[in-house]
Amino acid sequence: MPKTPRKQPHELIDSSPPTNLDFEKSLMFFHAYMYGPLQGKLRLYGARAIPPGSVAMSSDWEVFASILVNDMGRKLGPGIDLTNHEVKSAKRGGSYEYQYHKKGGREKLARDKEVGHLFFDHFDNLREVDLRYAHGSSMNIFFEKWLHDYPDPYPQRYRKNIPYGWVKQNGVLLMTIKDGEVVFPKLVFETSPDG
C-alpha cells in the first residue's frame, strides 16, 4: 500500500488572520528596542538640530511581528521573513515595497501568494502604529501581474509596491498602538483570586 505524501509546510497554512497574539512579550520588545530608544534619540537629535533618520529597521519589525504572532524567522537569504508570514512596514500613507532578488526571486514571488502578510504602518515617530493582515491569496491581483511582468533579462532587484490604501481597505486590523499602548483590540487583564 503506497504511503500518503507528506504535506509541505505551506499546505498546512490557514489563510485566516492570526488570533493568538502575544501582546505582552511583543510590547516589551517594542518598548525596549523600538519606541523607547527612538523617543530618547529624538530628544538628542532635536537638541543638536539634526534631523532623525528612519524610525526602525526592517529587522525590528520582523522581530516584533515574530514575537506577536509566534512565528520564527527563517531568513538566511532571499525568501519569506518568517516561517508563515511576510512582514512589511511603511510610514502611514506610504506603500509597502516588495523586492525580488536575481537569485530566487520567482520562487519568493510564488511563495508570497501562499503565506500571510503583516503590514505595519506607523505615524508620528511610532506614537501610532497599526498592524493589518492579508493572506497572499487575497493579493493575487498584484502577484499575478508582477509574475506576468517579471523582467527577462533580470536586473539585480525587481521592486514592486502594494499601496497603503489597498492594505487599509482590504487588510484585517489586528492591532493599534497609541503612545506605546495597545488600544485595539481592547485587552482584558485577568486578576488573580484573593487567596
C-alpha positions as CSV (number, residue, x, y, z in Angstrom):
1,M,0.0,0.0,0.0
2,P,1.6,3.3,-1.1
3,K,2.2,6.0,1.6
4,T,0.2,9.2,1.6
5,P,2.5,12.0,0.6
6,R,3.6,14.2,3.4
7,K,2.1,17.7,3.4
8,Q,4.5,20.5,2.8
9,P,4.5,23.3,5.4
10,H,2.9,25.8,3.0
11,E,0.0,23.4,2.5
12,L,-0.7,23.4,6.3
13,I,-1.1,27.2,6.5
14,D,-4.5,28.6,7.3
15,S,-5.4,31.7,5.4
16,S,-7.3,33.3,8.3
17,P,-5.6,36.0,10.4
18,P,-3.6,35.0,13.4
19,T,-5.6,35.2,16.6
20,N,-3.3,34.0,19.3
21,L,-1.3,37.3,19.6
22,D,1.2,37.7,22.4
23,F,0.8,41.4,23.2
24,E,2.7,41.3,26.5
25,K,6.0,39.9,25.1
26,S,5.8,41.8,21.8
27,L,5.1,45.1,23.6
28,M,8.1,44.5,25.9
29,F,10.3,44.3,22.7
30,F,8.6,47.3,21.2
31,H,9.2,49.5,24.2
32,A,12.7,48.2,24.9
33,Y,14.1,48.2,21.4
34,M,11.9,50.4,19.2
35,Y,9.7,53.0,20.8
36,G,11.7,53.8,24.0
37,P,15.1,54.3,22.2
38,L,13.6,56.3,19.4
39,Q,12.0,58.8,21.8
40,G,15.4,59.2,23.5
41,K,17.1,59.7,20.2
42,L,14.5,62.3,19.1
43,R,15.3,64.4,22.1
44,L,19.0,64.3,21.4
45,Y,18.6,64.9,17.7
46,G,16.3,67.9,18.4
47,A,18.8,69.4,20.9
48,R,21.5,69.1,18.3
49,A,19.3,70.3,15.4
50,I,19.9,67.1,13.5
51,P,17.0,65.5,11.5
52,P,16.2,62.0,12.6
53,G,16.7,59.1,10.1
54,S,14.4,56.1,9.8
55,V,12.3,55.2,12.9
56,A,13.1,51.4,12.8
57,M,14.9,48.9,10.8
58,S,13.0,46.2,8.9
59,S,14.6,43.6,11.2
60,D,13.0,45.4,14.2
61,W,9.5,45.0,12.6
62,E,10.3,41.3,11.8
63,V,11.3,40.5,15.4
64,F,8.2,42.5,16.7
65,A,5.9,40.5,14.4
66,S,7.7,37.2,15.1
67,I,7.0,37.6,18.9
68,L,3.5,38.9,18.3
69,V,2.3,36.0,16.1
70,N,4.6,33.4,17.5
71,D,6.3,32.7,14.1
72,M,10.0,32.1,13.9
73,G,12.2,33.8,11.4
74,R,14.0,31.8,8.8
75,K,15.7,34.4,6.7
76,L,19.1,33.0,5.7
77,G,18.9,34.6,2.3
78,P,16.1,35.7,0.0
79,G,12.7,34.4,1.0
80,I,9.8,35.0,3.3
81,D,10.7,36.8,6.5
82,L,9.1,34.4,9.0
83,T,8.1,30.8,8.5
84,N,4.5,31.6,7.6
85,H,4.4,35.4,7.2
86,E,6.0,38.2,5.2
87,V,6.5,41.4,7.2
88,K,6.2,44.9,5.7
89,S,6.3,48.4,7.2
90,A,5.8,51.9,5.9
91,K,5.1,55.3,7.2
92,R,1.3,55.9,7.3
93,G,0.1,56.6,3.8
94,G,3.2,55.1,2.1
95,S,3.3,52.0,0.0
96,Y,4.8,48.6,1.0
97,E,7.8,47.6,-1.0
98,Y,8.4,44.1,-2.2
99,Q,11.9,43.2,-3.6
100,Y,12.7,40.1,-5.6
101,H,16.4,39.4,-6.0
102,K,18.1,37.9,-9.0
103,K,18.6,34.6,-7.3
104,G,15.3,33.1,-6.1
105,G,13.1,36.0,-6.9
106,R,10.5,34.0,-8.9
107,E,10.3,31.4,-6.1
108,K,9.8,34.1,-3.5
109,L,7.0,35.7,-5.6
110,A,5.3,32.3,-5.8
111,R,5.7,31.8,-2.0
112,D,4.3,35.3,-1.3
113,K,1.0,34.0,-2.8
114,E,0.8,31.2,-0.2
115,V,1.6,33.0,3.1
116,G,0.2,35.6,5.4
117,H,1.4,39.2,5.1
118,L,1.7,41.5,8.1
119,F,1.6,45.2,7.3
120,F,2.7,47.7,9.9
121,D,2.0,51.4,9.3
122,H,3.4,54.0,11.7
123,F,2.9,57.7,12.3
124,D,4.5,60.4,14.5
125,N,7.7,58.6,15.3
126,L,6.0,55.3,16.4
127,R,3.4,57.1,18.6
128,E,0.8,55.5,16.4
129,V,1.2,52.0,14.9
130,D,-1.4,49.9,13.1
131,L,-0.9,46.2,12.1
132,R,-3.0,44.7,9.4
133,Y,-3.1,41.2,7.9
134,A,-3.9,39.9,4.4
135,H,-3.3,36.5,3.1
136,G,-1.3,36.2,-0.1
137,S,-4.2,34.5,-1.9
138,S,-6.2,37.8,-1.5
139,M,-3.3,39.7,-3.1
140,N,-3.2,37.8,-6.4
141,I,-4.2,40.9,-8.2
142,F,-0.7,42.1,-7.5
143,F,1.3,38.9,-7.6
144,E,-0.1,37.6,-10.9
145,K,0.6,40.9,-12.6
146,W,4.1,41.0,-11.2
147,L,4.8,37.5,-12.3
148,H,3.5,38.2,-15.8
149,D,5.7,41.4,-16.0
150,Y,8.7,39.6,-14.5
151,P,11.8,41.0,-16.3
152,D,13.9,38.9,-18.6
153,P,16.8,39.6,-18.6
154,Y,16.6,40.1,-14.9
155,P,18.1,43.2,-13.1
156,Q,19.7,42.8,-9.7
157,R,16.4,43.6,-8.0
158,Y,12.8,43.6,-9.2
159,R,10.9,46.1,-6.9
160,K,7.1,46.4,-6.7
161,N,4.7,48.1,-4.3
162,I,1.4,47.4,-2.7
163,P,-0.4,50.7,-1.9
164,Y,-1.3,51.7,1.7
165,G,-4.9,52.3,0.6
166,W,-5.4,48.7,-0.6
167,V,-4.0,47.4,2.7
168,K,-6.2,49.7,4.7
169,Q,-9.3,48.8,2.8
170,N,-8.7,45.0,2.4
171,G,-6.4,44.1,5.4
172,V,-7.8,42.9,8.7
173,L,-6.8,45.2,11.5
174,L,-5.0,43.1,14.2
175,M,-3.7,45.8,16.5
176,T,-3.4,49.6,17.1
177,I,-0.8,51.1,19.4
178,K,-1.0,54.7,20.6
179,D,1.6,56.3,22.7
180,G,3.1,52.9,23.4
181,E,-0.1,51.1,24.5
182,V,-2.4,48.7,22.7
183,V,-5.8,50.5,22.2
184,F,-7.1,47.9,19.7
185,P,-8.1,45.2,20.4
186,K,-9.3,46.1,23.9
187,L,-7.2,44.0,26.2
188,V,-8.7,42.3,29.2
189,F,-6.4,41.6,32.1
190,E,-7.1,38.7,34.4
191,T,-6.8,39.3,38.1
192,S,-5.7,36.6,40.5
193,P,-8.2,35.4,43.0
194,D,-7.6,36.5,46.6
195,G,-6.1,33.6,48.5
